[in-house]
Amino acid sequence: MSNFAKTLFSASALSAALLVAPVTASLTGQAVAAEKEESKYATRKTRKTPAMRLKVGNALGEAQAFAEQENWAEAEKVLEKELGSKLDSLNSYERAQYYNFKGFLAYSKEDYNGAITAYNNVLRQENLPPALEDNVIYTMAQLYFVMEDYQKSIDYMNRWMEYQEAPSENALVILGQAYYSLGDKKNDKSYYKKGIPYIEQAIKMYQDKGKEPKENWYLLLRVMYFELKDYRTVTDILELLVSKWPKKEYWIQLAGMYGELANQPGVGKKERDELEKEQLTVYETAYRQGFLKKESELVNMSQLFMYHEIPYKSSKVLDKGIKEGTVEKTKKNWEYLSQAFINGQDYQKALMPLRRAAELSGDGDLYMRLGQVYMQLDDYENAAKFIGLAIDKGKLKREDTAHVVRGMAYFNLGQLDKARKEFEEARKFERSRKMANKWISYLSKEAKRLADIKEFLGGKS
């Protein structure tokens, strides 16, 4: 299973919520009349069940009283003394009730193998009342699920359903979950396709009754559809989840699914743009609700704003996170923040984070960028200074560009000699030679022009 799928669904947590305790109503003998009811299906054979004698019913009642107090040891002592030692004298129905109670006690002590053995002994008895047989089969389906023998769980649940006109929603969900768990265990996704209809049927049955389907049922559907790569259905389920149970993980997963859909093959530009806008809207909604608190979540939110060309919101999210200490003051985060300010043309605010990023960097490129921001602000002195730091730090992607920009800064400061030296360095690089030569030529003419003006002014004086 993928990591994403594990995030979506926890089988152990869901199974704990779904499983019900073995039926104990039949243990006391108080439901004998109900157990003698015939199956709702006419094809089921009529059975003549022996009556339970009063002394057997009393013994079961005494054991049941201890069981209700969770005094399993005393319950078992009574059961063995009054019935277990006299099995040969019991009729088939009484033996069935004895084994049924033993199964319940074993289950209560989490002795699942013992419970299975006892319930199998129930099923071996002749002329079982259909209701008792059904209860035992249903319980065994649950037991095998707990024991992670999902194939047997499926077999017993299907056997139980064979005689149920209207199986309960919980039974359908257990069967659906068993198919999911078996598929996960065997790494065979075809089992997910078998399990999905049972979950969907359970949900529809609840809805038809005007009841709210359980959250966990949608979670089970979601993970199976995700594993089958049916991302549109997963998105539909997540949209429902955020409307009914607006939890953080559902908002984040929904945003992720919009992004996944946008990148699917065959998606046109118009649809992709719409899906990406939905992704941004969902993620921003989660942010506004205070769900995004981790550094990675806030950085992702900031980058989404940048991707959608909303640099103001991008810088606001990241700046707030850094000030509150949620986002670490790393080179990368300072760089992200400076870029958001630059993209929003707020060059003054970009200076501080860019300088912090440059100080933490192992090369001079960020100092170079800092110098370029100062150029945008017409602060040529600082531009020359920080580009100089960039050159000194080294490992520049474009050292030639650094010399050109620094030469321009010196030119604007009127320091023509320094400017010439930078352009002379720049023309050592093939990529900037032509531009550097033009600047050197221009500087020569400018120097001559300034000399002529000086001479003219000197002559006047």
For each residue, the residues with C-beta under 8 A, 3 or more apart:
1: 5 6 184 227
2: 5 6 227
3: 6 7
4: 7 8 226 256
5: 1 2 8 9 223 226 227
6: 1 2 3 9 10
7: 3 4 249 253
8: 4 5 219 222 223 226 253
9: 5 6 14 219 220 222 223
10: 6 13 14
11: 14 15 177 180 181 184
12: 15 16
13: 10 16 17 216
14: 9 10 11 17 18 177 216 219 220
15: 11 12 18 19 145 146 177
16: 12 13 19
17: 13 14 214 216
18: 14 15 170 173 174 177 216
19: 15 16 142 145 146 174
20: 142 170
21: 24 107
22: 103 104 107 115 135 139 142
23: 26 135 138 139
24: 21 27 28 64 67 104
25: 28 30 31
26: 23 31 35 97 100 131 132 135
27: 24 60 63 64 67 97 100 101 104
28: 24 25 31 57 60 61 64
29: 32 52 56 57 60 61 97
30: 25
31: 25 26 28 34 35 131
32: 29 35 36 51 52 129
33: 36 37
34: 31 37 131
35: 26 31 32 49 129 130 131 132
36: 32 33 49 129 131
37: 33 34 129 130 131
38: 44 46 47 130
39: 42 43 44 130 163
40: 163 164 165
41: 44 163 165
42: 39
43: 39
44: 38 39 41 130 163
45:
46: 38
47: 38 127 128 129 130
48: 127
49: 35 36 93 127 128 129
50: 91 92 93 94 127
51: 32 93
52: 29 32 56 57 93 94 97
53: 56 57 94
54: 57 58
55: 58 59 82
56: 29 52 53 59 60 82 83 90 94 97
57: 28 29 52 53 54 60 61
58: 54 55 61 62
59: 55 56 62 63 78 79 82 83
60: 27 28 29 56 57 63 64 79 83 97 98 101
61: 28 29 57 58 64 65
62: 58 59 65 66 78 82
63: 27 59 60 66 67 75 76 78 79 82 101
64: 24 27 28 60 61 67 68 75 101
65: 61 62 68 69
66: 62 63 69 71 72 74 75 78
67: 24 27 63 64 70 71 72 75 101 104 105 108
68: 64 65
69: 65 66
70: 67 108
71: 66 67 74 75
72: 66 67 75 76 105 108 109
73: 76 77
74: 66 71 77 78
75: 63 64 66 67 71 72 78 79 101 105
76: 63 72 73 79 80 102 105
77: 73 74 80 81
78: 59 62 63 66 74 75 81 82
79: 59 60 63 75 76 82 83 84 98 101 102 105
80: 76 77 83 84 85
81: 77 78 84 85
82: 55 56 59 62 63 78 79 85 86
83: 56 59 60 79 80 86 87 90 94 98
84: 79 80 81 87 98
85: 80 81 82
86: 82 83 89 90
87: 83 84 90 95 98
88:
89: 86
90: 56 83 86 87 94 95 98
91: 50 94 95
92: 50 95 96 125 126 127 128
93: 49 50 51 52 96 97 125 127 128 129
94: 50 52 53 56 83 90 91 97 98
95: 87 90 91 92 98 99 121 125
96: 92 93 99 100 122 125 128 132
97: 26 27 29 52 56 60 93 94 100 101 132
98: 60 79 83 84 87 90 94 95 101 102
99: 95 96 102 103 118 119 121 122 125
100: 26 27 96 97 103 104 118 119 122 132 136
101: 27 60 63 64 67 75 79 97 98 104 105
102: 76 79 98 99 105 106 114 118 121
103: 22 99 100 106 107 114 115 116 118 119 122 136 139
104: 22 24 27 67 100 101 107 108 115
105: 67 72 75 76 79 101 102 108 109
106: 102 103 109 111 112 114 115 117 118
107: 21 22 103 104 110 111 112 115 139 143
108: 67 70 72 104 105
109: 72 105 106 114
110: 107
111: 106 107 114 115
112: 106 107 115 116 143 146 147
113: 116 117 147
114: 102 103 106 109 111 117 118
115: 22 103 104 106 107 111 112 118 119 143
116: 103 112 113 119 120 140 143 144 147
117: 106 113 114 120 121
118: 99 100 102 103 106 114 115 121 122
119: 99 100 103 115 116 122 123 136 139 140 143
120: 116 117 123 124 140
121: 95 99 102 117 118 124 125
122: 96 99 100 103 118 119 125 128 132 133 136
123: 119 120 128 133 136 137
124: 120 121
125: 92 93 95 96 99 121 122 128
126: 92
127: 47 48 49 50 92 93
128: 47 49 92 93 96 122 123 125 132 133
129: 32 35 36 37 47 49 93 132 133
130: 35 37 38 39 44 47 133 134 163
131: 26 31 34 35 36 37 134 135
132: 26 35 96 97 100 122 128 129 135 136
133: 122 123 128 129 130 136 137
134: 130 131 137 138 160 163 164
135: 22 23 26 131 132 138 139
136: 100 103 119 122 123 132 133 139 140
137: 123 133 134 140 141 156 159 160
138: 23 134 135 141 142 156 157 160 171
139: 22 23 103 107 119 135 136 142 143
140: 116 119 120 136 137 143 144 152 156
141: 137 138 144 145 153 154 156 157 160 174 175 178
142: 19 20 22 138 139 145 146 153 174
143: 107 112 115 116 119 139 140 146 147
144: 116 140 141 147 149 150 152 153 156
145: 15 19 141 142 148 149 150 153 174 177 178 181
146: 15 19 112 142 143
147: 112 113 116 143 144
148: 145 181 185
149: 144 145 152 153
150: 144 145 153 154 178 179 181 182 185
151: 154 155 182
152: 140 144 149 155 156
153: 141 142 144 145 149 150 156 157 174 178
154: 141 150 151 157 158 175 178 179 182
155: 151 152 158 159
156: 137 138 140 141 144 152 153 159 160
157: 138 141 153 154 160 161 171 174 175 178
158: 154 155 161 162 175
159: 137 155 156 162
160: 134 137 138 141 156 157 163 164 167 171
161: 157 158 164 167 171 175
162: 158 159
163: 39 40 41 44 130 134 160
164: 40 134 160 161 167 171
165: 40 41
166:
167: 160 161 164 171 172
168: 171 172
169: 172 173 202 205 206
170: 18 20 173 174 202
171: 138 157 160 161 164 167 168 174 175
172: 167 168 169 175 176 198 199 201 202 205
173: 18 169 170 176 177 198 199 202 214 217 220
174: 18 19 141 142 145 153 157 170 171 177 178
175: 141 154 157 158 161 171 172 178 179 195 198
176: 172 173 179 180 195 196 197 198 199 202 220
177: 11 14 15 18 145 173 174 180 181 195 199 220
178: 141 145 150 153 154 157 174 175 181 182 195
179: 150 154 175 176 182 183 191 192 194 195 198
180: 11 176 177 183 184 191 192 195 220 223 224
181: 11 145 148 150 177 178 184 185
182: 150 151 154 178 179 185 186 188 191
183: 179 180 186 187 188 189 190 191 192 195 227
184: 1 11 180 181 187
185: 148 150 181 182
186: 182 183 191
187: 183 184
188: 182 183 191
189: 183 192 193 227 228
190: 183 193 194
191: 179 180 182 183 186 188 194 195
192: 179 180 183 189 195 196 224 227 228
193: 189 190 196 228
194: 179 190 191 197
195: 175 176 177 178 179 180 183 191 192 198 199 220 224
196: 176 192 193 199 200 221 224 225
197: 176 194 200 201
198: 172 173 175 176 179 195 201 202
199: 172 173 176 177 195 196 202 203 217 220 221 224
200: 196 197 203 204 221
201: 172 197 198 204 205
202: 169 170 172 173 176 198 199 205 206 213 217
203: 199 200 206 207 213 217 218 221
204: 200 201 207 208
205: 169 172 201 202 208 209
206: 169 202 203 209 211 212 213 214
207: 203 204 210 211 213
208: 204 205
209: 205 206
210: 207
211: 206 207
212: 206 244
213: 202 203 206 207 217 218
214: 17 173 206 217 218
215: 218 219 241 244 245
216: 13 14 17 18 219 220
217: 173 199 202 203 213 214 220 221
218: 203 213 214 215 221 222 237 240 241
219: 8 9 14 215 216 222 223 241
220: 9 14 173 176 177 180 195 199 216 217 223 224
221: 196 199 200 203 217 218 224 225 237
222: 8 9 218 219 225 226 234 237 238 241
223: 5 8 9 180 219 220 226 227
224: 180 192 195 196 199 220 221 227 228
225: 196 221 222 228 230 233 234 237
226: 4 5 8 222 223 229 230 231 234
227: 1 2 5 183 189 192 223 224
228: 189 192 193 224 225
229: 226
230: 225 226 233 234
231: 226 234 235 257 260 261 264
232: 235 236 261
233: 225 230 236 237
234: 222 225 226 230 231 237 238 257
235: 231 232 238 239 254 257 258 261
236: 232 233 239 240
237: 218 221 222 225 233 234 240 241
238: 222 234 235 241 242 250 253 254 257
239: 235 236 242 243 254
240: 218 236 237 243 244
241: 215 218 219 222 237 238 244 245 247 250 254
242: 238 239 245 246 247 250 251 254 282
243: 239 240 246
244: 212 215 240 241
245: 215 241 242 250
246: 242 243 250 251 289
247: 241 242 250 251
248: 251 252 286 291
249: 7 252 253
250: 238 241 242 245 246 247 253 254
251: 242 246 247 248 254 255 282 283 285 286 289 291
252: 248 249 255 256 283 286 291 292 297
253: 7 8 238 249 250 256 257
254: 235 238 239 241 242 250 251 257 258 282
255: 251 252 258 259 279 282 283 286
256: 4 252 253 259 260 279
257: 231 234 235 238 253 254 260 261
258: 235 254 255 261 262 275 276 278 279 282
259: 255 256 262 263 275 276 279
260: 231 256 257 263 264
261: 231 232 235 257 258 264 267 275
262: 258 259 267 271 272 275 276 279
263: 259 260 267 272
264: 231 260 261 267
265:
266:
267: 261 262 263 264 271 272 275
268: 271 272
269: 272 273
270: 273 274
271: 262 267 268 274 275
272: 262 263 267 268 269 275 276
273: 269 270 276 277
274: 270 271 277 278
275: 258 259 261 262 267 271 272 278 279
276: 258 259 262 272 273 279 280 307 308
277: 273 274 280 281 308
278: 258 274 275 281 282
279: 255 256 258 259 262 275 276 282 283 304
280: 276 277 283 284 304 305 308
281: 277 278 284 285
282: 242 251 254 255 258 278 279 285 286
283: 251 252 255 279 280 286 287 292 300 301 304
284: 280 281 287 288 301 304
285: 251 281 282 288 289
286: 248 251 252 255 282 283 289 291 292
287: 283 284 290 291 292 298 301 317
288: 284 285
289: 246 251 285 286
290: 287 293
291: 248 251 252 286 287
292: 252 283 286 287 297 298 301
293: 290 297 298 326
294: 297 298 326
295: 298 299 321 326 327 328 333
296: 299 300
297: 252 292 293 294 300 301
298: 287 292 293 294 295 301 302 317 318 321 326 327
299: 295 296 302 303 318 321 327 333 336
300: 283 296 297 303 304
301: 283 284 287 292 297 298 304 305 317
302: 298 299 305 306 314 315 317 318 321 336 340
303: 299 300 306 307 314 336
304: 279 280 283 284 300 301 307 308
305: 280 301 302 308 310 311 313 314 317 340
306: 302 303 309 310 311 314 339 340 343
307: 276 303 304
308: 276 277 280 304 305
309: 306 343
310: 305 306 313 314
311: 305 306 314 315 340 341 342 343 344
312: 315 316 344
313: 305 310 316 317
314: 302 303 305 306 310 311 317 318 340 343 344
315: 302 311 312 318 319 337 340 341 344 346 349
316: 312 313 319 320
317: 287 298 301 302 305 313 314 320 321
318: 298 299 302 314 315 321 322 327 333 336 337 340
319: 315 316 322 323 337
320: 316 317 323 324
321: 295 298 299 302 317 318 324 326 327
322: 318 319 325 326 327 329 333 337
323: 319 320
324: 320 321 327
325: 322
326: 293 294 295 298 321 322
327: 295 298 299 318 321 322 324 333
328: 295 333
329: 322 333 334 356
330: 333 334 360
331: 334 335 356 357 360 361 366
332: 335 336 357
333: 295 299 318 322 327 328 329 330 336 337
334: 329 330 331 337 338 353 354 356 357 360
335: 331 332 338 339 353 354 357 366
336: 299 302 303 318 332 333 339 340
337: 315 318 319 322 333 334 340 341 353
338: 334 335 341 342 350 351 353 354 357 369
339: 306 335 336 342 343 350
340: 302 305 306 311 314 315 318 336 337 343 344
341: 311 315 337 338 344 346 347 349 350 353
342: 311 338 339 345 346 347 350 354 373
343: 306 309 311 314 339 340
344: 311 312 314 315 340 341
345: 342
346: 315 341 342 349 350
347: 341 342 350 351 373 376 377
348: 351 377
349: 315 341 346 352 353
350: 338 339 341 342 346 347 353 354 373
351: 338 347 348 354 355 370 373 374
352: 349 355 356
353: 334 335 337 338 341 349 350 356 357
354: 334 335 338 342 350 351 357 358 366 369 370 373
355: 351 352 358 359 370 386
356: 329 331 334 352 353 359 360
357: 331 332 334 335 338 353 354 360 361 366
358: 354 355 361 364 366 367 369 370 386 389 390
359: 355 356
360: 330 331 334 356 357
361: 331 357 358 364 365 366 367 393
362: 395
363: 366 393 394 395 396
364: 358 361 367 368 389 390 391 392 393 394 395 396 402
365: 361 368 369 390 395 396 397
366: 331 335 354 357 358 361 363 369 370 390
367: 358 361 364 370 371 386 387 389 390 393
368: 364 365 371 372 386 387 390 396 398 401 402 405
369: 338 354 358 365 366 372 373
370: 351 354 355 358 366 367 373 374 386 390
371: 367 368 374 375 382 383 384 385 386 387 390 402 405 406 409
372: 368 369 375 376 383 387 405
373: 342 347 350 351 354 369 370 376 377
374: 351 370 371 377 379 380 382 383 386
375: 371 372 378 379 380 383 405 408 409
376: 347 372 373
377: 347 348 373 374
378: 375 412
379: 374 375 382 383
380: 374 375 383 384 409 410 412 413
381: 384 385 409 413
382: 371 374 379 385 386
383: 371 372 374 375 379 380 386 387 405 406 409
384: 371 380 381 387 388 406 409 410 413 418
385: 371 381 382 388 389
386: 355 358 367 368 370 371 374 382 383 389 390
387: 367 368 371 372 383 384 390 391 402 405 406 409
388: 384 385 391 392 406
389: 358 364 367 385 386 392 393
390: 358 364 365 366 367 368 370 371 386 387 393 396 402
391: 364 387 388 394 396 399 402 403 406
392: 364 388 389
393: 361 363 364 367 389 390
394: 363 364 391
395: 362 363 364 365
396: 363 364 365 368 390 391 399 402
397: 365
398: 368 401 402 431
399: 391 396 402 403 429
400: 403 404 426 428 429 431 432 436
401: 368 398 404 405 426 432
402: 364 368 371 387 390 391 396 398 399 405 406
403: 391 399 400 406 407 422 423 425 426 432 436
404: 400 401 407 408 422 423 426 432 435 436 439
405: 368 371 372 375 383 387 401 402 408 409
406: 371 383 384 387 388 391 402 403 409 410 422
407: 403 404 410 411 418 419 420 421 422 423 426 436 439
408: 375 404 405 411 412 419 439
409: 371 375 380 381 383 384 387 405 406 412 413
410: 380 384 406 407 413 415 416 418 419 422
411: 407 408 414 415 416 419 439 443
412: 378 380 408 409
413: 380 381 384 409 410
414: 411
415: 410 411 418 419
416: 410 411 419 420 443 446 447 450
417: 420 421
418: 384 407 410 415 421 422
419: 407 408 410 411 415 416 422 423 439 443
420: 407 416 417 423 424 440 443
421: 407 417 418 424 425
422: 403 404 406 407 410 418 419 425 426
423: 403 404 407 419 420 426 427 436 439 440 443
424: 420 421 427 428 436 440
425: 403 421 422 428
426: 400 401 403 404 407 422 423 429 432 433 435 436 439
427: 423 424 432 433 436 437 440
428: 400 424 425 433
429: 399 400 426 432 433
430: 433
431: 398 400
432: 400 401 403 404 426 427 429 435 436
433: 426 427 428 429 430 436 437
434: 437 438
435: 404 426 432 438 439
436: 400 403 404 407 423 424 426 427 432 433 439 440
437: 427 433 434 440 441
438: 434 435 441 442
439: 404 407 408 411 419 423 426 435 436 442 443
440: 420 423 424 427 436 437 443 444
441: 437 438 444 445
442: 438 439 445 446
443: 411 416 419 420 423 439 440 446 447
444: 440 441 447 448
445: 441 442 448 449
446: 416 442 443 449 450
447: 416 443 444 450 451
448: 444 445 451 452
449: 445 446 452 453
450: 416 446 447 453 454
451: 447 448 454 455
452: 448 449 455 456
453: 449 450 456 457
454: 450 451 457 458
455: 451 452 458 459
456: 452 453 459 460
457: 453 454 460 461
458: 454 455 461
459: 455 456
460: 456 457
461: 457 458
